[in-house]
């Protein structure tokens, strides 16, 4: 079980599988957010909001819905359409317990320039 939640506990995310790796991207939004992304099929992620629904920022070509808690401001996840039209959800692993994520390998992705993995 992989769980994550924002600072105030308003937004909680859960999925059955711990990711094999996390992605660190240096694009303009990921660099500012400081996220480590764990990717899942949309239907495999349960998203619960306690008091208020997430606020959404539509980024780039309006294909990426970046979600954050309206109360504490934490960026919790994003939703997007994959190349084949499959909806994906990326959980910000920075919202998970460090004991769960500290040993998961991190892949670095150059989303700022080359659009390729750099490590």
Backbone as numpy.savetxt, mean C-alpha at the origin, in Angstrom:
# Nx Ny Nz CAx CAy CAz Cx Cy Cz
-1.38 -14.60 8.44 -2.23 -13.42 8.44 -1.33 -12.18 8.44
-1.63 -11.25 7.56 -0.92 -9.98 7.47 -1.92 -8.88 7.76
-1.66 -8.10 8.80 -2.57 -7.02 9.18 -1.82 -5.71 9.25
-2.55 -4.65 9.00 -1.98 -3.30 9.06 -3.09 -2.36 9.49
-2.72 -1.27 10.15 -3.72 -0.27 10.51 -3.06 1.09 10.64
-3.86 2.11 10.42 -3.36 3.48 10.53 -3.05 3.80 12.00
-2.46 4.95 12.24 -2.02 5.33 13.59 -3.18 5.37 14.58
-4.32 5.91 14.17 -5.44 6.05 15.10 -6.34 4.82 15.16
-6.14 3.85 14.27 -6.93 2.62 14.28 -8.23 2.70 13.50
-8.47 3.80 12.81 -9.69 3.95 12.02 -9.70 3.02 10.82
-8.56 2.84 10.16 -8.47 2.01 8.96 -7.65 0.76 9.28
-8.26 -0.40 9.03 -7.58 -1.68 9.27 -7.63 -2.50 7.99
-6.52 -3.15 7.69 -6.44 -4.00 6.51 -5.95 -5.37 6.94
-6.46 -6.40 6.28 -6.05 -7.77 6.62 -6.09 -8.64 5.38
-5.14 -9.55 5.32 -5.10 -10.55 4.26 -4.49 -11.82 4.85
-4.73 -12.94 4.21 -4.29 -14.21 4.77 -2.79 -14.46 4.64
-2.15 -13.86 3.64 -0.76 -14.19 3.36 0.21 -13.05 3.65
1.31 -13.40 4.29 2.41 -12.45 4.46 3.12 -12.37 3.11
3.45 -11.16 2.65 4.07 -11.05 1.32 5.48 -11.64 1.29
5.89 -12.12 0.12 7.24 -12.65 -0.07 8.26 -11.52 -0.09
7.82 -10.34 -0.55 8.70 -9.18 -0.62 7.86 -7.91 -0.53
8.54 -6.81 -0.27 7.91 -5.49 -0.24 8.58 -4.64 -1.32
7.86 -3.64 -1.80 8.40 -2.79 -2.84 8.58 -1.37 -2.33
9.78 -0.84 -2.55 10.09 0.56 -2.26 10.26 1.27 -3.59
9.44 2.27 -3.85 9.45 2.99 -5.11 9.90 4.43 -4.86
10.62 5.00 -5.82 11.10 6.37 -5.68 10.33 7.37 -6.55
9.14 7.00 -7.00 8.35 7.95 -7.79 7.94 9.13 -6.91
7.38 10.14 -7.51 7.10 11.38 -6.78 6.16 11.17 -5.59
5.18 10.30 -5.70 4.25 10.11 -4.57 4.81 9.13 -3.55
5.36 8.01 -3.99 5.88 7.02 -3.04 7.04 7.58 -2.23
7.88 8.39 -2.86 8.98 9.02 -2.16 8.47 9.91 -1.03
7.40 10.65 -1.28 6.85 11.55 -0.27 6.12 10.79 0.84
5.43 9.72 0.46 4.67 8.93 1.43 5.59 8.07 2.28
6.69 7.58 1.70 7.62 6.72 2.42 7.09 5.31 2.64
6.27 4.86 1.73 5.61 3.57 1.87 6.51 2.41 1.46
6.21 1.23 2.00 6.70 -0.04 1.51 5.45 -0.82 1.12
5.33 -1.19 -0.13 4.09 -1.77 -0.63 4.11 -3.29 -0.66
3.02 -3.89 -0.21 2.77 -5.33 -0.29 1.56 -5.50 -1.21
1.70 -6.28 -2.27 0.68 -6.36 -3.32 -0.20 -7.60 -3.20
-1.50 -7.37 -3.46 -2.50 -8.44 -3.38 -3.59 -8.21 -4.43
-4.32 -9.27 -4.73 -5.54 -9.12 -5.52 -6.55 -8.39 -4.63
-7.35 -7.54 -5.23 -8.30 -6.73 -4.47 -9.19 -7.60 -3.57
-9.67 -8.71 -4.10 -10.60 -9.56 -3.34 -9.93 -10.28 -2.17
-8.61 -10.26 -2.11 -7.90 -10.94 -1.02 -7.62 -10.04 0.18
-8.01 -8.76 0.10 -7.76 -7.81 1.17 -9.07 -7.34 1.78
-9.15 -7.48 3.10 -10.31 -6.95 3.83 -9.94 -5.57 4.36
-10.78 -4.59 4.06 -10.55 -3.22 4.51 -11.71 -2.81 5.39
-11.39 -2.42 6.62 -12.42 -2.02 7.58 -12.13 -0.60 8.04
-13.14 0.25 8.00 -13.01 1.59 8.56 -13.97 1.70 9.73
-13.46 2.21 10.83 -14.23 2.27 12.07 -15.14 3.50 12.11
-14.57 4.68 11.98 -15.34 5.91 12.15 -15.60 6.66 10.84
-14.63 6.68 9.96 -14.76 7.47 8.74 -14.13 6.73 7.57
-14.73 6.80 6.39 -14.12 6.15 5.21 -12.81 6.85 4.84
-11.99 6.16 4.11 -10.72 6.74 3.69 -10.96 7.90 2.73
-10.01 8.80 2.71 -9.99 9.85 1.70 -9.13 9.33 0.56
-9.48 9.70 -0.66 -8.79 9.17 -1.84 -8.14 10.30 -2.62
-6.90 10.06 -3.00 -6.18 10.95 -3.89 -5.96 10.19 -5.19
-6.50 10.70 -6.28 -6.31 10.07 -7.59 -5.03 10.61 -8.20
-4.11 9.72 -8.43 -2.77 10.10 -8.85 -2.51 9.72 -10.30
-1.60 10.42 -10.91 -1.08 10.12 -12.24 -2.20 10.16 -13.27
-2.47 9.07 -13.93 -3.48 9.01 -14.98 -4.85 8.68 -14.41
-5.02 8.94 -13.13 -6.28 8.68 -12.42 -6.62 7.19 -12.38
-5.59 6.33 -12.47 -5.78 4.89 -12.39 -5.38 4.33 -11.03
-4.76 5.18 -10.22 -4.29 4.76 -8.90 -5.06 5.55 -7.85
-5.77 4.84 -6.98 -6.52 5.46 -5.89 -5.71 5.30 -4.61
-5.06 6.37 -4.20 -4.24 6.36 -2.99 -5.14 6.70 -1.80
-5.23 5.79 -0.82 -6.13 5.95 0.32 -5.38 6.38 1.57
-5.95 7.31 2.28 -5.39 7.68 3.58 -6.51 7.92 4.59
-6.16 7.79 5.85 -7.13 7.99 6.93 -7.41 9.48 7.06
-8.69 9.88 7.08 -9.01 11.30 7.22 -8.75 11.84 8.62
-8.58 10.94 9.58 -8.36 11.38 10.96 -6.87 11.59 11.26
-6.04 10.55 11.05 -4.61 10.67 11.40 -3.72 10.97 10.20
-4.24 10.83 8.99 -3.50 11.18 7.79 -2.61 10.10 7.22
-2.53 8.94 7.84 -1.66 7.87 7.35 -2.14 7.34 6.00
-1.20 7.14 5.07 -1.51 6.50 3.80 -1.51 5.00 4.07
-2.66 4.36 3.89 -2.83 2.97 4.27 -2.70 1.98 3.11
-3.16 2.39 1.93 -3.14 1.46 0.80 -3.45 2.22 -0.49
-3.28 1.49 -1.60 -3.79 2.03 -2.86 -4.41 0.92 -3.67
-5.31 1.31 -4.56 -5.98 0.39 -5.47 -5.65 0.82 -6.89
-5.47 -0.16 -7.76 -5.18 0.16 -9.16 -5.64 -0.97 -10.06
-5.70 -0.67 -11.35 -5.96 -1.68 -12.35 -4.63 -2.15 -12.90
-4.42 -3.45 -12.92 -3.19 -3.99 -13.48 -3.23 -3.94 -15.00
-2.16 -4.35 -15.63 -2.08 -4.32 -17.09 -3.16 -5.16 -17.75
-3.56 -6.23 -17.08 -4.60 -7.10 -17.63 -6.00 -6.72 -17.13
-6.12 -5.58 -16.48 -7.41 -5.11 -15.99 -7.77 -5.64 -14.61
-6.93 -6.50 -14.05 -7.18 -7.06 -12.72 -6.95 -5.98 -11.66
-7.91 -5.82 -10.77 -7.79 -4.83 -9.69 -6.81 -5.35 -8.64
-5.89 -4.48 -8.24 -4.91 -4.82 -7.21 -5.07 -3.87 -6.03
-4.69 -4.36 -4.87 -4.59 -3.52 -3.69 -3.18 -3.65 -3.15
-2.56 -2.53 -2.90 -1.22 -2.51 -2.30 -1.36 -1.97 -0.89
-0.99 -2.77 0.08 -1.04 -2.36 1.48 0.29 -1.69 1.83
0.20 -0.55 2.50 1.41 0.11 2.99 1.90 -0.65 4.21
2.96 -1.43 4.01 3.49 -2.27 5.07 4.06 -1.47 6.23
4.23 -0.17 6.05 4.65 0.69 7.17 3.55 0.77 8.24
2.35 0.35 7.90 1.23 0.34 8.84 1.17 -0.98 9.62
2.03 -1.94 9.29 2.05 -3.24 9.96 3.05 -3.23 11.11
2.94 -4.22 11.97 3.86 -4.39 13.09 5.27 -4.67 12.55
6.26 -3.98 13.06 7.65 -4.17 12.62 8.13 -5.60 12.79
7.62 -6.31 13.77 8.02 -7.70 13.98 7.63 -8.57 12.79
6.58 -8.18 12.09 6.13 -8.94 10.92 6.94 -8.57 9.68
7.26 -7.30 9.52 7.88 -6.84 8.27 9.41 -6.80 8.28
10.04 -6.81 9.43 11.49 -6.56 9.49 12.33 -7.57 8.72
11.85 -8.77 8.51 12.63 -9.79 7.80 12.14 -10.05 6.38
11.19 -9.26 5.91 10.70 -9.41 4.54 11.64 -8.62 3.62
12.17 -9.26 2.57 13.07 -8.55 1.66 12.36 -7.38 0.97
13.13 -6.31 0.73 12.60 -5.12 0.06 13.24 -5.00 -1.31
12.39 -4.91 -2.34 12.86 -4.68 -3.71 12.72 -3.19 -4.01
13.74 -2.63 -4.64 13.70 -1.21 -4.98 13.32 -1.05 -6.45
12.38 -0.13 -6.68 11.86 0.11 -8.01 12.05 1.57 -8.39
12.59 1.81 -9.57 12.82 3.17 -10.06 11.57 3.65 -10.81
10.59 4.11 -10.04 9.38 4.66 -10.63 9.54 6.10 -11.07
10.67 6.71 -10.74 10.93 8.10 -11.09 11.46 8.24 -12.51
12.26 7.27 -12.95 12.91 7.42 -14.26 12.75 6.21 -15.17
13.42 5.12 -14.84 13.53 3.99 -15.79 12.34 3.04 -15.78
11.55 3.06 -14.70 10.42 2.15 -14.53 10.90 0.71 -14.50
12.07 0.48 -13.85 12.66 -0.85 -13.73 13.10 -1.08 -12.30
13.23 -2.36 -11.93 13.77 -2.69 -10.62 15.26 -2.35 -10.59
15.71 -1.77 -9.47 17.12 -1.39 -9.36 17.85 -2.23 -8.31
17.15 -3.07 -7.60 17.78 -4.03 -6.69 16.76 -5.04 -6.22
